[in-house]
Amino acid sequence: MSIKQPFTDLQINRSAGGFYEGHSLEIALLSKAIMVGLVIWALVWPANANGVLGSLNWRLLEDFNGFYIVIVGLFAFFLFVVAILPRTGRRVMGPEGEKPEFSDFSWFSMMFGAGLGVGLMVFATAEPLGLWGSNPVVLAGAVEANTEAALQSGYRYTFLHYGFHAWAIYVVTGLSLAYYAYTRDMPLTIRTALTPLFGRLMNGFLGHVVDVLGVVATILGVSVTIGFGVSQFIDGLYAISGMEWMMDLTGETPEPSTVGLLSGLVVIMGLSIISAVSGVGRGVKYLSNLNLVLSLILLMVFVVFGSFLFAMTTYATAFVDYMLHFISLSFGAFSPQSETVFVAALPSEAAPFAETLYSGATNAWGSFDGFKSGLEGEAAALPDNVLTAAYAAGEQGRQFGWQAGWTTFYWAWWIAFSPFVGLFLARISKGRSVREFIIGCVFAPAMVCFAWMTILGGTAIDLELTGSAEGAIIGASNTAKLFVTLQEMISGGLLSGITVMCVVLIMTFLVTSADSGILVMNTIMSGGDQKVGNKHKIIWGFILTAVIGALILAAGENNPMDALRNAMIIGALPFTVVMGLMCVALAKALYRDGLREKHTVIAE
C-alpha cells in the first residue's frame, strides 16, 4: 500500500520591499481595515456600536450556545484520545533527537503567564465567590446560594471554567500549529493547520480569510484580558495610593473610572510595546519567570495566613466532584425558553399573568425573593405556592441565561485567546512530544489553576462563611475582590508590601500578555516568520491600544467591559469553526503519518 506525501507546499505571498516588506499585504491590510473600522465606529457612534454589539451578541448566544458547549467538550476528548494512543502520543515535534529549546521551568512559566496570568489574578477570588452565589444547582433550587451546601457546586463550575476544557482550547490550536511546523517544516501560521483538508486552497483567498480570522480573534481576546487586567491594576493602585481621580465613587461599590482605565491602558501598552520590541528570547522569557516567582510568593502568603486546610479539603472534594460530572459538564447544553413553553408550564392561577411573570422567572441573575419583590398589582397578590410554581416554570430560561452569560462567555474568551496562546505555545515547544505537549499544556496548568482557585478563592469564601468579612468581599467589584480579601486576611506593613507586589504582578502579567499578542499577530501576518521588524510591532501595539480604548469609551455609562466582551464573543464564533476543522485535519494528519511509517511514500 502506498501513501501520498502530505501537502507542504504552502506559499504565502509576502511583499519583497517597501513598508510591508516580509508581510502578507492582503492579511495585513484586511486585518487593519477591520480593526480601524471597529475603532472609528466605536468612537464616532459609540451608542450605536454598543447597542448593536450587545444585541448581536445575545442573538448569537441564543442560536449558538449549544454549539459552543458541545464543541469545547469535543476538544477535550479529542486531545485525551491523541495523548493516550501510543502511536500519536510519542511523536516528537521536530527532527529526530531534537531537544526542547527552553527548560521545563521557563517553558511552564511562559505558558502560564501568556495563557492565564491576568485571568488568575482577577478571578482567583471573584470566580469561586461568584459561582458560590450563582450556579445551575443554585438556580434549580437544590441548594441555597452563599451557604456551605453551595460550595461543592460552586467549585464544580469553577473547575470547569479554568480546568481541562479551558486549556484544551489553547492546545487544539497550539498542537496543530506545532505539529506541522516542526514535523513538516511548514510556516507557523493559522492556515497551515487546515492544509490536510484543503491543500492548495490555503495558498489563496481562503487561506487569507483563515489567517485574518485568527488575527481578529487574537486582538479581541487579548483586548478583553487586558481590559480586566487594567481594571484590577487601577483597583490596586487605588488601594495603595487612595487617588480618587482613578475611581468612580458614585455607585455602591467603587470601580475604576473611564479616565483611570484609559490612563492605566496607556501605561501598560507602552511597556508592552517596549517588551515586544525586545523579542521573545529576552522580554517575554524574563517577565514570565518573574511572574511565576511573584505568583508563588502570593500563593505562599495565602498558604501561611489564609484558610489553607479549608482550601485543601475543598480541592480534594471539588476535584472528585468535577471528574464525576465531567461528561455532563462537557455536553450539557441549555436552549432558550420561549414564552409559549413558559406559559404551558405555569399553574392555571398564574396563566393570566404570564407576560408579567416571564421576565422575572427566567432571569438568571435574580432570585426567588427578587422575583417576588419585583411583582406589582394582582400578580404580587398570588399565593406563595403559585409564585413558587411560576418561578420553577422558568428554570430552563434561567439555566440557559446563566450558561450563555457565564460558561459560553468563558468558552468564547478562551477561543478568541487561542490563536495568540496556541501560536505562542507552538513557538516555545519545538522538540517536545505530542503527549508531553498535551500533558504539559492541559493537565499541569489546570491542576495549578485548581490549587490557585481553592487557596485564594477558598480563603475568601471561608472569611465570608465564618462571618469575618461581613459581606465585604462579596460586595466588592470583581477586580477589587483580591485586594479586599488581603485586607481581611493581613494588615500593617505586610498588607502594604503584598498589595504593591500584587500590582507589580498584575502589571507584568499584562505586559506579558500584550507583548506576546503583538508578537503573535505579526507572526501570522508575516506568513509564520518569527523575525518581524520593530515598526510593525509598534504599529500593532498602537492598534491594540486604540481598539481597547475605543470600546471602553463606547460603553458610555454602562460597564466599560460590556462592549469589549460583546465584540469578543462575536469575533470568536468564526474561529470556533476553524478550530473544529483543525481537529479533523490533525486527526487525518496523525493517522496518515502513522500509515507512512509502515508503507512506502510516493510523490504526488
FIZA-597999 format. One record per residue (C-alpha): residue in one letter; x, y, z. Coordinates in steps of 0.5 Angstrom, whole numbers, plus 500, padded with zeros to 3 digits. Each point is the difference from the previous one (the first is absolute). Layout:
// residues N
+--------+-----+-----+-----+
| residu |   X |   Y |   Z |
+--------+-----+-----+-----+
|      a |   X |   Y |   Z |
...
+--------+-----+-----+-----+
// end
This chain:
// residues 604
+--------+-----+-----+-----+
| residu |   X |   Y |   Z |
+--------+-----+-----+-----+
|      m | 500 | 500 | 500 |
|      s | 503 | 507 | 498 |
|      i | 498 | 506 | 504 |
|      k | 501 | 507 | 496 |
|      q | 504 | 505 | 503 |
|      p | 497 | 506 | 504 |
|      f | 499 | 506 | 497 |
|      t | 505 | 505 | 503 |
|      d | 501 | 505 | 494 |
|      l | 497 | 506 | 504 |
|      q | 501 | 506 | 496 |
|      i | 498 | 507 | 504 |
|      n | 502 | 506 | 495 |
|      r | 504 | 505 | 504 |
|      s | 502 | 507 | 498 |
|      a | 507 | 500 | 497 |
|      g | 501 | 507 | 502 |
|      g | 497 | 507 | 503 |
|      f | 497 | 501 | 507 |
|      y | 496 | 493 | 500 |
|      e | 507 | 496 | 498 |
|      g | 499 | 493 | 502 |
|      h | 493 | 501 | 502 |
|      s | 494 | 497 | 496 |
|      l | 497 | 506 | 497 |
|      e | 493 | 497 | 500 |
|      i | 500 | 498 | 507 |
|      a | 503 | 506 | 503 |
|      l | 495 | 505 | 496 |
|      l | 494 | 496 | 501 |
|      s | 501 | 499 | 508 |
|      k | 502 | 507 | 501 |
|      a | 494 | 502 | 496 |
|      i | 495 | 496 | 504 |
|      m | 503 | 503 | 507 |
|      v | 501 | 507 | 497 |
|      g | 492 | 500 | 498 |
|      l | 499 | 497 | 507 |
|      v | 503 | 506 | 504 |
|      i | 497 | 505 | 495 |
|      w | 493 | 497 | 501 |
|      a | 501 | 500 | 508 |
|      l | 503 | 507 | 500 |
|      v | 495 | 503 | 495 |
|      w | 494 | 497 | 502 |
|      p | 501 | 497 | 507 |
|      a | 493 | 499 | 502 |
|      n | 498 | 496 | 493 |
|      a | 506 | 496 | 501 |
|      n | 499 | 498 | 507 |
|      g | 493 | 498 | 498 |
|      v | 501 | 496 | 494 |
|      l | 506 | 496 | 503 |
|      g | 495 | 499 | 506 |
|      s | 494 | 498 | 496 |
|      l | 504 | 496 | 495 |
|      n | 504 | 496 | 506 |
|      w | 494 | 498 | 503 |
|      r | 497 | 497 | 493 |
|      l | 506 | 496 | 499 |
|      l | 500 | 497 | 507 |
|      e | 492 | 498 | 499 |
|      d | 502 | 497 | 494 |
|      f | 507 | 497 | 501 |
|      n | 500 | 499 | 508 |
|      g | 500 | 492 | 499 |
|      f | 505 | 500 | 494 |
|      y | 505 | 504 | 505 |
|      i | 499 | 495 | 506 |
|      v | 500 | 494 | 495 |
|      i | 506 | 501 | 496 |
|      v | 504 | 502 | 506 |
|      g | 498 | 493 | 503 |
|      l | 503 | 497 | 494 |
|      f | 506 | 504 | 500 |
|      a | 502 | 497 | 507 |
|      f | 498 | 493 | 498 |
|      f | 504 | 500 | 493 |
|      l | 506 | 502 | 504 |
|      f | 499 | 495 | 505 |
|      v | 500 | 495 | 495 |
|      v | 506 | 502 | 496 |
|      a | 504 | 500 | 506 |
|      i | 499 | 493 | 503 |
|      l | 501 | 497 | 493 |
|      p | 507 | 497 | 500 |
|      r | 501 | 502 | 492 |
|      t | 498 | 507 | 501 |
|      g | 502 | 502 | 507 |
|      r | 507 | 498 | 499 |
|      r | 501 | 504 | 493 |
|      v | 505 | 506 | 501 |
|      m | 499 | 507 | 497 |
|      g | 507 | 501 | 497 |
|      p | 505 | 496 | 497 |
|      e | 503 | 493 | 503 |
|      g | 504 | 502 | 506 |
|      e | 497 | 507 | 501 |
|      k | 501 | 503 | 507 |
|      p | 495 | 505 | 502 |
|      e | 502 | 507 | 500 |
|      f | 498 | 502 | 507 |
|      s | 501 | 497 | 506 |
|      d | 494 | 497 | 504 |
|      f | 499 | 506 | 504 |
|      s | 501 | 505 | 495 |
|      w | 495 | 496 | 496 |
|      f | 495 | 500 | 505 |
|      s | 500 | 507 | 502 |
|      m | 500 | 503 | 493 |
|      m | 494 | 495 | 499 |
|      f | 497 | 502 | 507 |
|      g | 501 | 508 | 499 |
|      a | 497 | 500 | 493 |
|      g | 495 | 495 | 501 |
|      l | 496 | 502 | 506 |
|      g | 504 | 505 | 504 |
|      v | 496 | 506 | 500 |
|      g | 493 | 496 | 501 |
|      l | 503 | 496 | 506 |
|      m | 502 | 507 | 504 |
|      v | 493 | 503 | 498 |
|      f | 495 | 494 | 501 |
|      a | 504 | 495 | 505 |
|      t | 495 | 503 | 506 |
|      a | 495 | 503 | 495 |
|      e | 498 | 494 | 496 |
|      p | 499 | 495 | 506 |
|      l | 497 | 505 | 504 |
|      g | 495 | 502 | 494 |
|      l | 499 | 492 | 499 |
|      w | 498 | 499 | 507 |
|      g | 495 | 505 | 500 |
|      s | 497 | 498 | 493 |
|      n | 501 | 494 | 496 |
|      p | 495 | 495 | 497 |
|      v | 499 | 496 | 506 |
|      v | 498 | 506 | 504 |
|      l | 496 | 502 | 494 |
|      a | 496 | 494 | 501 |
|      g | 498 | 501 | 507 |
|      a | 504 | 494 | 502 |
|      v | 505 | 504 | 505 |
|      e | 500 | 507 | 503 |
|      a | 505 | 505 | 497 |
|      n | 506 | 502 | 504 |
|      t | 499 | 494 | 505 |
|      e | 504 | 494 | 502 |
|      a | 496 | 496 | 496 |
|      a | 501 | 504 | 493 |
|      l | 508 | 499 | 501 |
|      q | 500 | 494 | 496 |
|      s | 496 | 502 | 494 |
|      g | 504 | 507 | 500 |
|      y | 506 | 497 | 499 |
|      r | 498 | 495 | 495 |
|      y | 499 | 505 | 496 |
|      t | 506 | 504 | 502 |
|      f | 504 | 494 | 498 |
|      l | 496 | 499 | 493 |
|      h | 502 | 507 | 498 |
|      y | 507 | 500 | 502 |
|      g | 501 | 493 | 499 |
|      f | 502 | 494 | 495 |
|      h | 494 | 503 | 495 |
|      a | 503 | 507 | 500 |
|      w | 508 | 498 | 499 |
|      a | 497 | 495 | 495 |
|      i | 498 | 506 | 495 |
|      y | 507 | 503 | 500 |
|      v | 503 | 493 | 499 |
|      v | 496 | 499 | 494 |
|      t | 503 | 506 | 496 |
|      g | 507 | 499 | 503 |
|      l | 501 | 493 | 499 |
|      s | 497 | 501 | 493 |
|      l | 505 | 505 | 498 |
|      a | 506 | 497 | 504 |
|      y | 499 | 493 | 496 |
|      y | 500 | 503 | 493 |
|      a | 505 | 505 | 501 |
|      y | 505 | 495 | 504 |
|      t | 499 | 494 | 496 |
|      r | 498 | 502 | 493 |
|      d | 504 | 507 | 500 |
|      m | 494 | 504 | 499 |
|      p | 499 | 507 | 502 |
|      l | 498 | 502 | 507 |
|      t | 493 | 503 | 498 |
|      i | 493 | 498 | 500 |
|      r | 498 | 498 | 493 |
|      t | 506 | 495 | 501 |
|      a | 495 | 496 | 505 |
|      l | 495 | 499 | 494 |
|      t | 505 | 497 | 495 |
|      p | 498 | 493 | 501 |
|      l | 493 | 501 | 498 |
|      f | 500 | 506 | 495 |
|      g | 507 | 499 | 497 |
|      r | 502 | 505 | 495 |
|      l | 494 | 504 | 501 |
|      m | 503 | 503 | 506 |
|      n | 505 | 504 | 495 |
|      g | 495 | 504 | 498 |
|      f | 494 | 505 | 503 |
|      l | 497 | 494 | 504 |
|      g | 507 | 500 | 504 |
|      h | 500 | 507 | 501 |
|      v | 493 | 500 | 503 |
|      v | 502 | 495 | 505 |
|      d | 506 | 504 | 502 |
|      v | 496 | 506 | 500 |
|      l | 495 | 497 | 505 |
|      g | 506 | 498 | 504 |
|      v | 503 | 507 | 501 |
|      v | 493 | 503 | 501 |
|      a | 498 | 495 | 506 |
|      t | 507 | 501 | 503 |
|      i | 499 | 507 | 500 |
|      l | 493 | 500 | 503 |
|      g | 502 | 494 | 505 |
|      v | 506 | 504 | 502 |
|      s | 496 | 506 | 501 |
|      v | 495 | 497 | 505 |
|      t | 506 | 497 | 504 |
|      i | 504 | 507 | 500 |
|      g | 493 | 504 | 502 |
|      f | 499 | 495 | 506 |
|      g | 507 | 501 | 502 |
|      v | 501 | 507 | 499 |
|      s | 493 | 501 | 505 |
|      q | 504 | 496 | 505 |
|      f | 506 | 504 | 499 |
|      i | 496 | 506 | 502 |
|      d | 497 | 497 | 506 |
|      g | 507 | 498 | 502 |
|      l | 503 | 507 | 499 |
|      y | 494 | 503 | 504 |
|      a | 501 | 495 | 506 |
|      i | 507 | 502 | 500 |
|      s | 499 | 508 | 499 |
|      g | 493 | 502 | 501 |
|      m | 500 | 504 | 494 |
|      e | 492 | 501 | 499 |
|      w | 501 | 503 | 493 |
|      m | 501 | 493 | 497 |
|      m | 494 | 497 | 503 |
|      d | 492 | 501 | 499 |
|      l | 498 | 501 | 507 |
|      t | 493 | 502 | 499 |
|      g | 497 | 493 | 500 |
|      e | 499 | 495 | 506 |
|      t | 507 | 497 | 498 |
|      p | 506 | 504 | 498 |
|      e | 502 | 498 | 493 |
|      p | 505 | 502 | 495 |
|      s | 498 | 506 | 496 |
|      t | 501 | 501 | 493 |
|      v | 506 | 505 | 501 |
|      g | 503 | 495 | 504 |
|      l | 499 | 495 | 496 |
|      l | 503 | 503 | 494 |
|      s | 506 | 503 | 504 |
|      g | 502 | 493 | 502 |
|      l | 499 | 497 | 493 |
|      v | 505 | 505 | 497 |
|      v | 505 | 499 | 505 |
|      i | 499 | 492 | 500 |
|      m | 500 | 500 | 492 |
|      g | 506 | 505 | 500 |
|      l | 504 | 495 | 504 |
|      s | 497 | 494 | 496 |
|      i | 503 | 503 | 493 |
|      i | 507 | 501 | 503 |
|      s | 500 | 493 | 502 |
|      a | 497 | 497 | 494 |
|      v | 506 | 504 | 496 |
|      s | 505 | 496 | 505 |
|      g | 498 | 494 | 497 |
|      v | 497 | 493 | 503 |
|      g | 507 | 498 | 502 |
|      r | 501 | 506 | 505 |
|      g | 494 | 504 | 501 |
|      v | 494 | 494 | 501 |
|      k | 505 | 495 | 503 |
|      y | 503 | 504 | 506 |
|      l | 493 | 503 | 501 |
|      s | 497 | 493 | 500 |
|      n | 505 | 498 | 505 |
|      l | 499 | 506 | 504 |
|      n | 492 | 499 | 500 |
|      l | 501 | 493 | 502 |
|      v | 504 | 501 | 506 |
|      l | 496 | 506 | 503 |
|      s | 494 | 495 | 499 |
|      l | 503 | 495 | 504 |
|      i | 501 | 506 | 506 |
|      l | 493 | 502 | 499 |
|      l | 498 | 493 | 501 |
|      m | 504 | 499 | 506 |
|      v | 497 | 506 | 503 |
|      f | 493 | 496 | 500 |
|      v | 503 | 494 | 502 |
|      v | 503 | 503 | 506 |
|      f | 495 | 505 | 502 |
|      g | 494 | 497 | 496 |
|      s | 495 | 494 | 501 |
|      f | 505 | 495 | 498 |
|      l | 497 | 494 | 503 |
|      f | 493 | 502 | 497 |
|      a | 503 | 501 | 494 |
|      m | 503 | 493 | 499 |
|      t | 494 | 497 | 502 |
|      t | 496 | 504 | 495 |
|      y | 505 | 498 | 495 |
|      a | 499 | 492 | 501 |
|      t | 493 | 500 | 500 |
|      a | 499 | 505 | 495 |
|      f | 505 | 496 | 495 |
|      v | 496 | 494 | 501 |
|      d | 493 | 503 | 499 |
|      y | 503 | 503 | 494 |
|      m | 502 | 494 | 497 |
|      l | 494 | 496 | 502 |
|      h | 496 | 506 | 496 |
|      f | 505 | 500 | 494 |
|      i | 496 | 498 | 495 |
|      s | 493 | 503 | 502 |
|      l | 504 | 507 | 500 |
|      s | 503 | 498 | 493 |
|      f | 494 | 500 | 496 |
|      g | 494 | 502 | 505 |
|      a | 498 | 506 | 496 |
|      f | 493 | 504 | 501 |
|      s | 496 | 503 | 495 |
|      p | 496 | 507 | 501 |
|      q | 493 | 499 | 503 |
|      s | 494 | 503 | 496 |
|      e | 494 | 504 | 503 |
|      t | 496 | 495 | 497 |
|      v | 504 | 494 | 503 |
|      f | 500 | 504 | 507 |
|      v | 492 | 501 | 500 |
|      a | 499 | 493 | 498 |
|      a | 504 | 498 | 507 |
|      l | 496 | 505 | 504 |
|      p | 495 | 498 | 505 |
|      s | 493 | 503 | 498 |
|      e | 499 | 505 | 505 |
|      a | 506 | 503 | 497 |
|      a | 499 | 500 | 493 |
|      p | 496 | 507 | 499 |
|      f | 507 | 503 | 503 |
|      a | 505 | 496 | 495 |
|      e | 502 | 506 | 497 |
|      t | 502 | 504 | 507 |
|      l | 503 | 493 | 503 |
|      y | 504 | 498 | 494 |
|      s | 506 | 505 | 500 |
|      g | 501 | 499 | 508 |
|      a | 499 | 493 | 500 |
|      t | 505 | 499 | 494 |
|      n | 505 | 505 | 503 |
|      a | 507 | 496 | 501 |
|      w | 503 | 506 | 504 |
|      g | 494 | 500 | 505 |
|      s | 497 | 496 | 506 |
|      f | 493 | 498 | 502 |
|      d | 500 | 505 | 505 |
|      g | 502 | 505 | 495 |
|      f | 495 | 497 | 495 |
|      k | 494 | 501 | 505 |
|      s | 502 | 507 | 502 |
|      g | 500 | 503 | 493 |
|      l | 493 | 498 | 499 |
|      e | 494 | 505 | 500 |
|      g | 493 | 500 | 501 |
|      e | 496 | 494 | 499 |
|      a | 506 | 496 | 498 |
|      a | 503 | 501 | 507 |
|      a | 494 | 498 | 504 |
|      l | 500 | 493 | 497 |
|      p | 501 | 495 | 506 |
|      d | 508 | 498 | 501 |
|      n | 499 | 492 | 498 |
|      v | 497 | 503 | 493 |
|      l | 506 | 505 | 499 |
|      t | 505 | 494 | 502 |
|      a | 497 | 496 | 495 |
|      a | 500 | 506 | 495 |
|      y | 508 | 501 | 502 |
|      a | 501 | 493 | 499 |
|      a | 497 | 500 | 493 |
|      g | 505 | 505 | 498 |
|      e | 506 | 496 | 502 |
|      q | 502 | 498 | 492 |
|      g | 500 | 507 | 499 |
|      r | 505 | 502 | 506 |
|      q | 504 | 494 | 498 |
|      f | 501 | 502 | 493 |
|      g | 501 | 507 | 502 |
|      w | 506 | 498 | 505 |
|      q | 503 | 495 | 496 |
|      a | 500 | 505 | 494 |
|      g | 503 | 506 | 504 |
|      w | 505 | 496 | 504 |
|      t | 502 | 494 | 497 |
|      t | 499 | 502 | 493 |
|      f | 504 | 506 | 501 |
|      y | 506 | 497 | 503 |
|      w | 500 | 495 | 494 |
|      a | 500 | 506 | 495 |
|      w | 505 | 503 | 504 |
|      w | 505 | 494 | 500 |
|      i | 498 | 499 | 493 |
|      a | 502 | 507 | 498 |
|      f | 506 | 500 | 504 |
|      s | 502 | 493 | 497 |
|      p | 504 | 503 | 493 |
|      f | 504 | 504 | 505 |
|      v | 502 | 495 | 505 |
|      g | 499 | 494 | 495 |
|      l | 505 | 503 | 496 |
|      f | 505 | 502 | 506 |
|      l | 500 | 493 | 503 |
|      a | 502 | 498 | 493 |
|      r | 505 | 505 | 499 |
|      i | 503 | 497 | 507 |
|      s | 499 | 493 | 499 |
|      k | 505 | 497 | 495 |
|      g | 503 | 493 | 502 |
|      r | 494 | 498 | 504 |
|      s | 496 | 494 | 499 |
|      v | 492 | 501 | 499 |
|      r | 499 | 496 | 506 |
|      e | 505 | 505 | 504 |
|      f | 496 | 506 | 497 |
|      i | 493 | 498 | 502 |
|      i | 502 | 498 | 507 |
|      g | 504 | 506 | 501 |
|      c | 495 | 505 | 497 |
|      v | 494 | 497 | 502 |
|      f | 500 | 496 | 506 |
|      a | 506 | 503 | 504 |
|      p | 498 | 507 | 500 |
|      a | 493 | 498 | 501 |
|      m | 502 | 497 | 507 |
|      v | 504 | 506 | 501 |
|      c | 493 | 504 | 499 |
|      f | 496 | 496 | 504 |
|      a | 505 | 501 | 506 |
|      w | 500 | 507 | 499 |
|      m | 493 | 501 | 500 |
|      t | 499 | 496 | 506 |
|      i | 505 | 503 | 504 |
|      l | 499 | 507 | 498 |
|      g | 492 | 499 | 499 |
|      g | 499 | 496 | 506 |
|      t | 503 | 505 | 505 |
|      a | 496 | 505 | 497 |
|      i | 494 | 495 | 501 |
|      d | 502 | 498 | 507 |
|      l | 500 | 507 | 502 |
|      e | 493 | 501 | 498 |
|      l | 498 | 493 | 503 |
|      t | 502 | 502 | 506 |
|      g | 498 | 507 | 500 |
|      s | 507 | 503 | 501 |
|      a | 499 | 504 | 494 |
|      e | 493 | 502 | 501 |
|      g | 498 | 500 | 492 |
|      a | 506 | 505 | 499 |
|      i | 503 | 495 | 495 |
|      i | 493 | 498 | 496 |
|      g | 498 | 508 | 500 |
|      a | 507 | 502 | 496 |
|      s | 500 | 500 | 493 |
|      n | 504 | 494 | 496 |
|      t | 506 | 504 | 499 |
|      a | 501 | 502 | 507 |
|      k | 498 | 493 | 504 |
|      l | 507 | 498 | 500 |
|      f | 502 | 507 | 504 |
|      v | 494 | 499 | 505 |
|      t | 502 | 493 | 501 |
|      l | 507 | 502 | 502 |
|      q | 497 | 506 | 504 |
|      e | 496 | 495 | 504 |
|      m | 506 | 495 | 501 |
|      i | 506 | 504 | 502 |
|      s | 502 | 507 | 502 |
|      g | 505 | 505 | 501 |
|      g | 507 | 500 | 496 |
|      l | 499 | 493 | 498 |
|      l | 493 | 502 | 496 |
|      s | 503 | 506 | 497 |
|      g | 506 | 496 | 498 |
|      i | 496 | 495 | 497 |
|      t | 495 | 505 | 497 |
|      v | 506 | 503 | 496 |
|      m | 502 | 493 | 498 |
|      c | 493 | 499 | 497 |
|      v | 500 | 506 | 496 |
|      v | 507 | 498 | 497 |
|      l | 498 | 493 | 499 |
|      i | 494 | 503 | 496 |
|      m | 504 | 505 | 496 |
|      t | 505 | 494 | 498 |
|      f | 494 | 495 | 498 |
|      l | 497 | 506 | 496 |
|      v | 506 | 502 | 496 |
|      t | 502 | 492 | 499 |
|      s | 493 | 499 | 497 |
|      a | 500 | 506 | 496 |
|      d | 507 | 499 | 498 |
|      s | 499 | 493 | 498 |
|      g | 494 | 502 | 496 |
|      i | 503 | 505 | 496 |
|      l | 506 | 495 | 498 |
|      v | 495 | 495 | 498 |
|      m | 496 | 505 | 496 |
|      n | 506 | 502 | 496 |
|      t | 502 | 492 | 499 |
|      i | 493 | 499 | 497 |
|      m | 501 | 506 | 495 |
|      s | 507 | 498 | 498 |
|      g | 498 | 493 | 498 |
|      g | 503 | 497 | 506 |
|      d | 506 | 504 | 500 |
|      q | 502 | 501 | 507 |
|      k | 505 | 505 | 499 |
|      v | 496 | 506 | 499 |
|      g | 502 | 508 | 499 |
|      n | 499 | 504 | 506 |
|      k | 496 | 505 | 497 |
|      h | 494 | 495 | 499 |
|      k | 500 | 498 | 507 |
|      i | 500 | 507 | 502 |
|      i | 494 | 502 | 495 |
|      w | 496 | 494 | 502 |
|      g | 501 | 502 | 507 |
|      f | 497 | 506 | 499 |
|      i | 494 | 497 | 496 |
|      l | 499 | 495 | 506 |
|      t | 500 | 506 | 505 |
|      a | 495 | 504 | 495 |
|      v | 495 | 494 | 500 |
|      i | 500 | 499 | 508 |
|      g | 500 | 508 | 501 |
|      a | 494 | 501 | 495 |
|      l | 496 | 494 | 502 |
|      i | 501 | 502 | 507 |
|      l | 497 | 507 | 498 |
|      a | 494 | 497 | 496 |
|      a | 498 | 497 | 506 |
|      g | 498 | 507 | 503 |
|      e | 496 | 500 | 507 |
|      n | 500 | 492 | 499 |
|      n | 505 | 495 | 503 |
|      p | 506 | 502 | 496 |
|      m | 502 | 493 | 499 |
|      d | 493 | 499 | 496 |
|      a | 502 | 502 | 493 |
|      l | 506 | 496 | 501 |
|      r | 497 | 494 | 502 |
|      n | 495 | 500 | 494 |
|      a | 505 | 501 | 495 |
|      m | 504 | 495 | 502 |
|      i | 494 | 494 | 500 |
|      i | 498 | 503 | 493 |
|      g | 507 | 499 | 498 |
|      a | 502 | 493 | 503 |
|      l | 494 | 497 | 496 |
|      p | 503 | 499 | 493 |
|      f | 507 | 498 | 503 |
|      t | 496 | 495 | 504 |
|      v | 498 | 496 | 494 |
|      v | 507 | 501 | 497 |
|      m | 502 | 496 | 507 |
|      g | 495 | 495 | 498 |
|      l | 504 | 499 | 494 |
|      m | 506 | 500 | 503 |
|      c | 499 | 494 | 504 |
|      v | 497 | 496 | 494 |
|      a | 506 | 502 | 496 |
|      l | 505 | 498 | 506 |
|      a | 497 | 493 | 500 |
|      k | 501 | 499 | 493 |
|      a | 507 | 502 | 500 |
|      l | 502 | 496 | 506 |
|      y | 496 | 494 | 497 |
|      r | 503 | 500 | 493 |
|      d | 507 | 502 | 503 |
|      g | 499 | 493 | 504 |
|      l | 499 | 497 | 494 |
|      r | 506 | 503 | 497 |
|      e | 504 | 497 | 505 |
|      k | 498 | 493 | 497 |
|      h | 500 | 501 | 493 |
|      t | 504 | 503 | 494 |
|      v | 499 | 507 | 499 |
|      i | 499 | 502 | 493 |
|      a | 500 | 507 | 497 |
|      e | 493 | 503 | 498 |
+--------+-----+-----+-----+
// end
